[in-house]
């Protein structure tokens, strides 16, 4: 089962498999659980440094808010991704409890006000964050769980893209909308 989920996540991330949206009351409720990781695959988010669609990521804090890092830094965002994003995926981690996921969201909340990290290969800093680095650091620092897949690493330089948060075998998909 875990292998099927991992393969589905990889294929989804690569744009080779797009599961139909499953918008029902229980899946929407999952989008409100504290600590759920959200990743958008909207086509407007691209980077010259990396080819392809990288998307954006945030972590659910409440039914109303997500914590995310945008160009102005770590801040609150609206928890309305399912309604306003053309494509998005919600994942959670294997072997972590809902309480641990919530604690990761709390860790991310404590970073609000820190600036954006424009050096994507400086994942080790905790003085600034880019979106997927914020989520990665929350799990890495709280629990030692490394969600990086090395897909965007360049030798000794490490970076984590939002799509890695859904393609790592350490997470599984709760909801997907294409």
Secondary structure, DSSP 8 states (H G I E B T S, - for coil): -HHHHHHHHHHHHTTS-------SHHHHHHTTSTT-EEEE--TT-B-SSS-SB--EEEEE-SSSEEEEEETTEEEEEES-HHHH-SSEEEEEETT--HHHHHHHHHHHHTTTT-EE---TTBTT-SSEE-HHHHHHHHHHHHH------STT-BTTBB---HHHHHHSTTEEEEEEE-
